[in-house]
Each structure stands twice: as C-alpha cells, then as structure tokens.
Amino acid sequence: MPLTLESGLSNAMQMIVAGYVKVRDRRALGDLLAQRRKMLTELQAVTGINPASSVAAVQDEIAIIQAGLEELRPPPGSLPENEWN
C-alpha cells in the first residue's frame, strides 16, 4: 500500500515515514510508532482541556507510520514471523 497524501493527514509525518521507507529503516519507524503511541496515551489522560484534535492528529500519524511499516513487511513465507515482529 503506497503512501499517499490524504486530507487531514500530516504531510510532515508522511515525508518522514517515506524517507524511512526509502532507506528501509524499520527500526526508526518502530521507534517513531512507540513514541507516538506513548504520546497518544498521555494525551488521552489529560484533564482540564479537550485534547480531541490533538488525539486525532496523533492517531492519523500512527496510521501513517503503520502504513510505512506495512510497506517494509517482507513477503509471506520469506522470514519467520518472529524475525519480523
């Protein structure tokens, strides 16, 4: 699934992910995904303000990162599943 520019998605994040995909840096994408998931958890715990738009933006970025990781997924059967995860 190629990365495409869609409305509402972060153009900057798409460019970052596309760069990592181009150089096949799965580790960097995994680190970025972990950081964004942590950020999402922290935003969801915020009280006193409505973080809905920030939560939605981070969720969009997570989707972009996951799409990039899918592009790097090896073909079925080419690697044992435990070496990919």
Secondary structure, DSSP 8 states (H G I E B T S, - for coil): ------TTS-HHHHHHHHHHHHTT-HHHHHHHHHHHHHHHHHHHT--SS--HHHHHHHHHHHHHHHHHHHHH---TTSS-HHHH-
